[in-house]
Amino acid sequence: MPAPTERVRAAYRRITEADRPEVWIALRPEQELSAEAEALEERLASGEELPLAGTLVAVKDNIDVAGLPTTAGHPGFAYTPEVSATAVRRLTGAGALVLGKTNLDQFATGLVGTRSPYGAVRNALDPTRISGGSSSGSAVAVALGIADVALGTDTAGSGRVPAALHGLVGLKPTLGLVPNTGVVPAAEPYDCVTVFARDLAAGQRALKVMTGPDPRDPASRDWPADVRLAPRNPARTAVPDADGLAPLSDGEREAFRTAVAALTGAGVQVEEVDIAPLLEAARLLYDGALVAERYAAVGAFLAEHRDSPYTDPTVAGIILAAAELPATRLAADQHRLAGYRSLARELLDGFDGLLVPTTVGHPTLAEVAADPVGENSRLGTYTNFVNLLDLAAVAVPAGTADGHTFGVTVVAPAFEDQAALDLAGLITGGEPVQALPGTGVELAVFGAHLRGQPLNHQLTELGARFVEATATSGDYRMVALATTPPKPGLLRVNGGGSALRCEVWSISPAGLGTFLAALPAPMSLGAVTLADGRTVVGFGCEPAAAEGAEDITRHGGWPAYRESLRD
């Protein structure tokens, strides 16, 4: 990988070549960023570990970066923060370099990327078409090859629609996993910081660094103790029935079917479901009283600056119309939303995710200018419900349709982000390298819980994730226990031991507790040393149970022993 200083020089050359000034609201001077890159190289040379060293990041201009103005797309709103948003600080703390602040639909209100006094952001692949919004500049900065990753925000789909319109990955985590500290709110209960990247692995590395609670954000959340670290085996995915795909063109439906085929070809079980309740819930965001959240965020400012030449009339019209909504109507819609959340949980029960198209169509700049609200609404058909219903989503490219890029999104229940990432990886042909949640406990298994063995389902049902096939250090012996089903017993010895083959799985703390609570005698859980010197939790047995049992150490592991019985 090129050194950070080389990457900075290449990025600024690309900025000049691309000649897309509307992408940026504030671009840092190259000399300033080069000095940061040189300091970063010195830190790396001294042995400091920085997982995102030299990663170039573009930041949507409703997210604070210390020393750069935050405008949220309105010059009159601008302020210069002394402290970066928590998400940005975590990225730079891991070695990332911030290029600057990107353009957006004003106050993050829109999915088109044209509602900005700083100029409409043109699509990176076809400048006659929209970029998608509201995180328009961030998506284009990645699509043009300037930034490695970019931060957006997503309330109604702003971290997913621009990804689909550029053939990018858009990661929208469970609400609260990335704190919103230092983010200008759009509709605060439903806002989320998102990541754009060219592939899942790059996006996941950035997202992993940003996750974790922040006491300054009361809505921030940590991974639950029972978080799933992988899909079921076999994985199960829901897809919309024919009525649910009706908004698509014939070409888009064919592209969607191809994405579904990629999942089934990878062994995923697919079942059609009725998504009408989800699409009904989506309408609450703008057509219902929940739009009052947008007035609560910036309504007072817009009321005062209604006649400013910088105020976008479409944005102002949407937000200021909510000023007179009665509290009783908001309460009623919040109750309705709670009902839809219950329906969504029921719909997704037993599935690892729901695959939907990311968006509908790809309008030109002229089409959006002629019908700014109608085209915007159509783009949000499959995105508006996700944050309202507290779901996670991973948007990935899925070929082309009707002459433009097409994308699909894996939607999953809250905190099941990893299952969504893994399913999305089956569509793109790659798989995230590490589990996103950092809460897993490594567990070594030796017998009936190995892949292909009769009790492996106990791991996969708890969302455990396969890590690697490996072996213990040479300090162990193995016996065949007379249990049902048959199991190996692992014993640590002070001499005469051998390395024994095993698998390491990552499992949630609660999942490990479930194992421990149900563990039958004479099995036990304890520390096991692996061949590489790591110590993990592993299955062993009580020494008394090994007395008189057949010693099978010479076979090197349980599968080889079982195979020997067939000979």
C-alpha positions, 0 to 999 in steps of 0.5 A: 500500500502506498505511503500516506504522503503518496496517497495524499498527493494522488488524491489532490491530483485526482481532485484536479483531474475530476474538476468537480468543485460542487463536491466540496464545501470545505477542502483542506489545503494539500500542504496541511494534509501532507504535513499530517501524513508525514507525522503519521509516517513517523508514528508508524515507523516508531511501531505504533499500530494504526488500523486505518493508517493513511485512509483518506476520508471525506466527511459530510458537512453536517458532521463536525470536523475541528477547525472546519466550518459546519454548514449543513448546506446553508452558509447562514447556519455555519459554525466552526467547532473546536472538537470533531464529532465522535465518529471523526475523532475515532477515525483520525485516532486510528490513523485516517486523514480527513480531506475536507467537508462535502456537499449535501442536500440542505439540512440532510433533507432529500435523496437527490443531491441537488438541494444545495446553494453550493451547487447540485452534485452531479453523478460521478458516472453520468453528470447528466444524472443526480448523485443521490442525496443527501450525502451526495458529495461524500458518495461522489468523492469515493466514486471519483477515486478521491477518498477511500471512504466517506462519512454520510448520514442516513435518516431516510436513505441518504447513506444508501441511495447515493451508493446505489447510484454509484455502484458503491457500498453503503453501510447503515448500522443499527441506530446508536452504534455510531454515536451522533455526537457532533452531528447536526440532527435532521430527525434526531431519533432516526439519524445515523452516521453511515460509511461509503466505500468501494468494497465491504472490507474497507467500509467495515474497517472504518465502521468497526472503529467508529462503533461504541457508546458515547456518554455525550450521546444518550441515544448511543448503544453498545452491542448486546451480550447476545449479539449474533456474529453470523447468519444461521446455517443455512442462512435464510433471507426474505425477499419481496413478493411480486407486489412488493417489486411493482415500483421497479422497471422490468430491467430493475426486476431482472437485476434484482432477480440476479442478486437473489440468484447469487444468494440461492447459488451460495446456499441461502434459503430464500422466501417471498414475503409481503412487505406492504406493512414496511412500505406503509410505515415508510410514509410516516416519515414525510406524510405523517407527523414524524416530520415534526422531528425535522422542524424540531431540529432546524425549523426555528432557523429556517423560519428566521431565514425563510427569505435568505437566498441560500435557503432551498425552497423545497427543503424549507417547504418540507420542514416549515410545513410541520410547524403547525402539527398538533402534538396529538397527531405526533403522538398518534403516529408514534403509536402507529410506528410502534405497531409497525415495529412489532409487525417488522419483528414478526415479518423478519422472525426466523430470517437473517435478513430481507433483501430489497432493491435499494432505490427505484430508477435514476432520474436526470437533473432535469427530471428532478428540477421538474418534479423535486418532491415526486422524484425524491419520494420515488427514490426512497421507496425501499429506504424510508422505513429502515430507520423508523423500524430500528433496522440495520442495512447494507447496500451493495452494487448489483450490476446495471439496469436500464443503462444505470447502476443498480443496487440492492440492500440487505436489511436486518433486525437491530444489532444483526449487522454482521448477518447483513454484512455476510449476506451482502458479501455473497452478492458482491463475491467478497466477505468481510474479513472480521466480525464487526462486533468486537464482543465475541469470545473465542471458543475452541471445539473438538468434537460434536460441535465441529462443522459437519458434526451433529451438534454444530447447529448449537453454535450456528443457532446462537449466531456463532462465527467460524474463525479458523481451523487450527490445533492446540499446543503440544500439551494435550491428550484426547480420549473417547468418552462413552456419551450420547452422542459420542464426544472427545475429552480433552486433557492437559498433561505435563508431558507426553502430550500432542497437538490436537486439531480443533476449530475456533469459533467466536460466540457472544458472551451470552451464547457462551453462557448458554453453553455453560449452563447446559453443559452435561457432565462430564464436559467442562469449559476452561482455558485451552492453549493453541499452537500459536500461543493464544489462550482461548476458552475450550471444551475439556472434560473432568479427569475422573471421566477419562479414567478407563476411556480409550486414548485417541491422541494418536489420531490427532483429532476427533474427525480422524478418530471417527474416520478410523472406526469406518475402516 
